[in-house]
Amino acid sequence: MHNTIFWSKDELEMVQPSSVNRETFDQKVCIEKEFYVIRHALGHFPQIFGTCILLDFIRISCMGNL
């Protein structure tokens, strides 16, 4: 995936002076907050949702933004 959310810290440092770095950080924080809000609800239905980890949730969230 070419989404900057999946870039390493070294890759993000290359774009440090640009808004891309800040936008990526803000997007990651937003997705993490969403995950922690719904994680509790998902935990009540493991037979339906299985185990959902943050990385899975990030991938799914990014697929919706293609």
Backbone as CSV, one residue per row, in Angstrom:
resi,resn,N_x,N_y,N_z,CA_x,CA_y,CA_z,C_x,C_y,C_z
1,MET,0.842,-1.187,0.000,0.000,0.000,0.000,0.884,1.247,0.000
2,HIS,0.429,2.240,-0.703,1.197,3.472,-0.787,0.695,4.531,0.189
3,ASN,-0.251,4.175,1.024,-0.786,5.114,1.999,0.308,5.446,3.010
4,THR,0.472,6.720,3.307,1.545,7.146,4.211,1.386,6.613,5.627
5,ILE,0.214,6.142,5.984,0.018,5.571,7.319,0.915,4.355,7.518
6,PHE,1.231,3.669,6.432,2.041,2.463,6.524,3.529,2.726,6.315
7,TRP,3.910,3.975,6.153,5.320,4.304,5.999,6.037,4.133,7.334
8,SER,7.317,3.849,7.266,8.136,3.746,8.477,8.441,5.154,8.990
9,LYS,8.963,5.222,10.200,9.339,6.526,10.762,10.399,7.198,9.897
10,ASP,11.345,6.402,9.380,12.398,6.958,8.521,11.814,7.578,7.254
11,GLU,10.844,6.901,6.674,10.215,7.431,5.461,9.457,8.719,5.763
12,LEU,8.776,8.756,6.887,8.035,9.969,7.252,8.971,11.130,7.567
13,GLU,10.150,10.823,8.111,11.113,11.885,8.408,11.579,12.582,7.134
14,MET,11.563,11.863,6.011,11.980,12.469,4.740,11.018,13.572,4.308
15,VAL,9.791,13.508,4.762,8.801,14.535,4.408,8.457,15.409,5.614
16,GLN,9.337,15.426,6.589,9.122,16.157,7.845,8.699,17.611,7.630
17,PRO,9.347,18.349,6.756,8.952,19.755,6.634,7.604,19.967,5.939
18,SER,7.064,18.926,5.330,5.818,19.107,4.583,4.600,18.803,5.454
19,SER,3.449,19.134,4.918,2.209,18.866,5.645,1.853,17.385,5.631
20,VAL,2.480,16.610,4.746,2.187,15.175,4.650,2.456,14.481,5.978
21,ASN,3.546,14.836,6.621,3.907,14.221,7.900,2.844,14.508,8.954
22,ARG,2.436,15.733,9.067,1.438,16.125,10.072,0.074,15.507,9.760
23,GLU,-0.306,15.516,8.508,-1.593,14.935,8.121,-1.621,13.433,8.398
24,THR,-0.499,12.769,8.155,-0.404,11.332,8.429,-0.548,11.073,9.922
25,PHE,0.153,11.868,10.725,0.069,11.718,12.177,-1.366,11.939,12.655
26,ASP,-1.995,12.994,12.175,-3.373,13.299,12.580,-4.334,12.185,12.177
27,GLN,-4.140,11.642,10.979,-5.011,10.565,10.507,-4.827,9.309,11.358
28,LYS,-3.572,9.001,11.711,-3.305,7.834,12.561,-3.980,7.986,13.918
29,VAL,-3.867,9.150,14.505,-4.476,9.410,15.812,-5.990,9.253,15.731
30,CYS,-6.590,9.775,14.688,-8.042,9.680,14.516,-8.487,8.223,14.381
31,ILE,-7.779,7.450,13.567,-8.132,6.043,13.374,-7.956,5.263,14.671
32,GLU,-6.877,5.542,15.407,-6.653,4.854,16.682,-7.768,5.161,17.672
33,LYS,-8.198,6.408,17.736,-9.298,6.777,18.633,-10.572,6.032,18.256
34,GLU,-10.865,5.979,16.959,-12.054,5.255,16.502,-11.973,3.782,16.888
35,PHE,-10.798,3.196,16.719,-10.619,1.784,17.048,-10.887,1.534,18.527
36,TYR,-10.315,2.341,19.394,-10.479,2.113,20.826,-11.919,2.351,21.286
37,VAL,-12.655,3.181,20.563,-14.066,3.397,20.893,-14.892,2.164,20.543
38,ILE,-14.667,1.600,19.355,-15.507,0.469,18.949,-14.966,-0.886,19.397
39,ARG,-13.718,-0.937,19.846,-13.126,-2.213,20.268,-13.959,-2.878,21.356
40,HIS,-14.458,-2.099,22.264,-15.272,-2.641,23.349,-16.510,-3.340,22.790
41,ALA,-17.173,-2.699,21.843,-18.375,-3.294,21.237,-18.029,-4.557,20.456
42,LEU,-16.939,-4.534,19.718,-16.527,-5.712,18.952,-16.246,-6.896,19.869
43,GLY,-15.728,-6.614,21.043,-15.404,-7.667,22.000,-16.614,-8.432,22.497
44,HIS,-17.782,-7.836,22.396,-19.006,-8.512,22.825,-19.495,-9.547,21.816
45,PHE,-18.962,-9.500,20.604,-19.410,-10.404,19.543,-18.230,-11.076,18.837
46,PRO,-17.383,-11.783,19.591,-16.200,-12.393,18.960,-16.562,-13.445,17.920
47,GLN,-17.731,-14.079,18.079,-18.142,-15.089,17.101,-18.443,-14.459,15.740
48,ILE,-18.757,-13.184,15.719,-19.040,-12.487,14.460,-17.789,-11.788,13.927
49,PHE,-17.111,-11.060,14.807,-15.997,-10.226,14.373,-14.626,-10.864,14.572
50,GLY,-14.554,-11.931,15.346,-13.252,-12.513,15.655,-12.438,-11.533,16.472
51,THR,-11.150,-11.637,16.375,-10.302,-10.675,17.075,-9.833,-9.633,16.073
52,CYS,-10.072,-8.417,16.389,-9.674,-7.303,15.527,-8.574,-6.535,16.244
53,ILE,-7.416,-6.468,15.609,-6.314,-5.711,16.192,-6.216,-4.361,15.488
54,LEU,-5.479,-3.459,16.089,-5.369,-2.103,15.557,-4.873,-2.096,14.113
55,LEU,-3.868,-2.888,13.792,-3.333,-2.892,12.433,-4.395,-3.320,11.419
56,ASP,-5.199,-4.315,11.774,-6.299,-4.729,10.892,-7.278,-3.574,10.687
57,PHE,-7.592,-2.889,11.766,-8.543,-1.782,11.699,-7.993,-0.646,10.835
58,ILE,-6.698,-0.367,10.960,-6.074,0.677,10.139,-6.171,0.302,8.664
59,ARG,-5.865,-0.955,8.354,-5.940,-1.402,6.954,-7.355,-1.254,6.404
60,ILE,-8.334,-1.680,7.189,-9.729,-1.580,6.752,-10.135,-0.116,6.586
61,SER,-9.722,0.722,7.511,-10.056,2.149,7.430,-9.469,2.779,6.174
62,CYS,-8.262,2.390,5.834,-7.608,2.957,4.650,-8.233,2.455,3.360
63,MET,-8.759,1.261,3.374,-9.406,0.727,2.170,-10.641,1.550,1.812
64,GLY,-11.283,2.105,2.814,-12.451,2.935,2.568,-12.098,4.290,1.983
65,ASN,-10.808,4.641,2.022,-10.363,5.941,1.518,-9.635,5.840,0.186
66,LEU,-9.810,4.744,-0.528,-9.095,4.580,-1.809,-9.591,5.537,-2.848
